[in-house]
Amino acid sequence: MVSFDVVSLFTSSPPDLTRNVLRKRLEEKYDESRGRLEIDHLMHLFVFCQRNCCTFNVQTYEQTKGTPMGSPISSLITELVLQELEKVTFDQFKPALWCRYVDDTFVIIERSRLADF
């Protein structure tokens, strides 16, 4: 029995990974023929939504790592990334039990397989 916790979930999601996961999911699930927006249009909008700037002491800063804190899209994107990581993990190794709530995970696996996981 082991528990995993993602540290700094939002700021730990690399932007390239989030874009790749979102594009992959859109290619799997989104039907371009039913709407006017193409996947490339949606990806362009997503890149815009990922930008996060703030001003402090008359200086403007841009968050370059992770997903923007407080953005409505951040929780959706980090969920997609976690689902993709689970999918990749389960293709290689299936634990006896896997329960996840947001970024907290409870897992039952054989002790000898912990290093593989």
RANOR-V78360 format. One record per residue. N is the residue number from 0. OMEGA is omega in degrees with one decimal (none if undefined). Layout:
n	omega
N	OMEGA
N	OMEGA
//
This chain:
n	omega
0	-178.2
1	178.2
2	176.8
3	176.7
4	176.9
5	179.6
6	179.5
7	-172.9
8	-174.7
9	-177.4
10	179.5
11	-178.6
12	-179.6
13	-178.1
14	179.3
15	178.6
16	-179.1
17	178.2
18	-180.0
19	180.0
20	179.7
21	178.9
22	179.2
23	-179.4
24	177.6
25	179.0
26	178.3
27	-167.5
28	-171.8
29	179.0
30	-177.9
31	-177.3
32	-178.1
33	-177.3
34	-179.4
35	-178.3
36	174.5
37	179.3
38	178.5
39	176.8
40	179.8
41	179.1
42	177.1
43	176.8
44	180.0
45	178.2
46	176.8
47	-178.6
48	180.0
49	-178.6
50	-179.1
51	-179.7
52	174.5
53	179.0
54	177.0
55	177.1
56	177.6
57	177.9
58	179.7
59	179.9
60	175.8
61	175.6
62	-176.2
63	-179.3
64	174.5
65	179.0
66	-176.6
67	176.2
68	177.1
69	179.0
70	179.4
71	-177.3
72	-174.5
73	-178.7
74	177.2
75	-176.6
76	179.2
77	175.1
78	177.7
79	179.3
80	178.5
81	177.2
82	179.2
83	177.7
84	176.4
85	-180.0
86	178.7
87	180.0
88	-176.5
89	174.0
90	-178.0
91	-173.0
92	-179.5
93	177.1
94	178.0
95	178.9
96	177.3
97	177.5
98	-179.7
99	171.1
100	-175.3
101	-179.1
102	177.0
103	-174.9
104	174.7
105	-173.2
106	170.9
107	178.5
108	175.6
109	-178.1
110	-178.1
111	-178.6
112	-176.5
113	-179.8
114	178.7
115	-174.8
116	none
//
